Amino acid sequence: MISFMNVFGIWIAAFFTISIFSFLYKDNPFYKLSEQIFVGLSAAYWLVYIIYSIMMPNLFTKLIEDFSGNAILLIPAGLGLMMLMRLHPKTQWLSRYPISIMIGTTAGISMLRYMKSDILEQVTATMINPFSAPDAAGVVGNLLLIIGTVTGVYFFYFSKKQEGIFQIPSKIGIWFLMVSFGATFGYTVMARVSLLIGRLEFLLRDWLHIIT
């Protein structure tokens, strides 16, 4: 037997789902209400998650258990408090220091990570013997990988005007780039359609019981 709270939750979820879909017709108060509630709940959820899943075990618990051994944690704690100073107009200049440290650190880490994943590993993946594949499909795939990488990089070579015979690999690179962008866009659309199907399935099965 379904409890009252489960039924109430299903009706609330259906109401907010339809309210969000109502934006397809035009902007309206139901959409704005649902949007603001969603943003507020998301902010509150992540605030509680950060406090209990990150700050409590990684900061407060360690300081309570061994303050002298973990005193260095007071540095990131202080930087975090300085970032909150941005909420006050007279002290918001203090938030520039932790924000600059965070941006600089994130940029440095991201640069190394993308250098490895998007450059070194991609270059390494093209350094293969195209005819080492066990079947014809593998050979064709290896050749397309090498040709697409070389011509795609060549398309962005602007030090010399690409004309005549030098324009051919550039045009081939454009075709590979367009296929890549199209596949990426198609994957994005497919992911959004999958979310839409999930919501429609909820409305037709769990709410209206039209499908089983």
C-alpha positions, 0 to 999 in steps of 0.5 A: 500500500502506498503511503500518503507521503509517497503520493504527496511527493509524486504529486509535488514532483509532477507539479514542478515538472509540468511547471518547468515544461510550461516555459515551452509555452511562455514565461509564467509565474509557475515556471519562475516559482519552480525555478527559484525553488530548484535553485534554492534547494540546490544551494541549500543541499550543496551547503549542507553537503560541503559542511558535513562531507568536506569541512567536518571530516577534513577540518573540524574533526582533525583539529579536534582530534590532534590540533597541534599535528593539524594546525596547518589546516588553519591556513585554508580555514582562514582563507575560507573565512577571508572569502566570506568577507566579500559579503561585506562591502568594507572588507570585500577586498580581503576576499581577493587573496583567497580567490586569486590563490584558488584561481591560480592553483586551479589553473595550474592543476588544470593545465597539467591535467589537460596537457597530459590528457588532451595533448600528450595522450592524444599525440601518443594515440596517433603514434601507431602502426595503422596496419597493426590492427587484426582486421580491415576495419581496424586498419581503416580506423587507425588511418582515419585517426592519424589523418584526422589528427594531422589535418585537424592540427594543420587547419589551425596552422596560420603562419603561412597562407593555405593555398594551392596544394597546401589547401587540400589537407586544410579542407580535409581537416575541416571535414573531420572537425565538422564530423567531430562537432556534429557527433559532440552536439548529437551526444549532447542532444541525446543526453537531453532527450534521455532526461526528457524521456525520464520525466515523461516516463515519471508523469505517465507511469508514476503519476498518471499510471497510463503505462506500466 
